């Protein structure tokens, strides 16, 4: 059997390595700020002994690492997850 994805609108932003500007002001969507402040998104280290500098997301499937350039998607039920740019661009288009 073949299936086609239902058209659905999501919210997303492309992670550039930070969530704040040099003045300490968030420049990501409010839902991302809330997720960060509620520890759904958090910084940690990939290796012990190094400062926390990698972004992670608590998803429905467990903790996922977010690479610079990945999109962070807010799903239809408010869930968050990272998506690689090539997959994102093949799956989604900008709603104007």
Secondary structure as GFF3:
##gff-version 3
##sequence-region A 1 96
A	DSSP	beta_strand	11	14	.	.	.	ID=ss1
A	DSSP	alpha_helix	30	37	.	.	.	ID=ss2
A	DSSP	beta_strand	41	44	.	.	.	ID=ss3
A	DSSP	beta_strand	54	59	.	.	.	ID=ss4
A	DSSP	beta_strand	62	66	.	.	.	ID=ss5
A	DSSP	beta_strand	71	74	.	.	.	ID=ss6
A	DSSP	beta_strand	80	83	.	.	.	ID=ss7
A	DSSP	alpha_helix	85	91	.	.	.	ID=ss8
###
